[in-house]
Amino acid sequence: MEIKRILKSGGRVLLIDWSAEKGGISPKGALPKDRMRGMFEEKGFILDREIDAGSHHCGMILVKTNE
């Protein structure tokens, strides 16, 4: 994961993507937000908070840990 390599410990990632949960116009194969969060947590990030990214998107801020 390139973002882990270039981000300092304590650095933040803003993730905004299509929402698979909200239905509607999300593209085929959109990942559920829990799956996206899990992918980052497996690489040493923790969730800071979820953000409102509109009616068809999900958003979250994740922080790189000291791993």
N, C-alpha and C positions, 0 to 999 in steps of 0.2 A: 504494500500500500504506500504509494508515493507521498501522500500527505503526512504519514507518520514519520517518514524519513526527513522531510524538510521543516516540520513544525517543531518548535522548542517545547520542552516540557511545560505544561500549564497553558499552552497555546489553544486557541479555540477554532473550531470548524463550524461554519454555517452550512447546513445541509437543507436544501429545498429540492423537492422532487414531486412527481405526480403522486397523487393519493390513490392507492388501490382500494382503500376502504370506502371512499366517498362515491365511487362509481362514476357514472357519467362519461366524461371524455378522456379518461386516463388511457394511455397507450397499452396495447396488449403486452403482458409480461411485467407490468409495473409491480414492484415489490411492496408488500405491506410495511408500514413504518416500523413495526416491531422487528421485522427481519433486517431492515436497514440499520436500525439501532444495534441489533445483535452483531452485525458484521463489524461495526466500529468497536463495540465493546470487546470482541474477540481480539482486536488489534491493540488494546490498551487505552481506549477512550472511555470516558464516562459521560452520561447525559447531564448537562447543566440545566436545560429547560427545553420544552417544546414551544414553538411559536406559531402564531396564526399566519399561514401563507396563502390564504384565500380558499375559495370553495372547492377547488380541484387539486390542491397541492397540500403537502404536509411539510413542516419545517421543524428543525431542532438545532440546538447548539450543543456541541460535544467538546469536551476538554481532554487534551492529551495528558495521561498520567506519567509518573516518573519511571515507568518500566523501561 
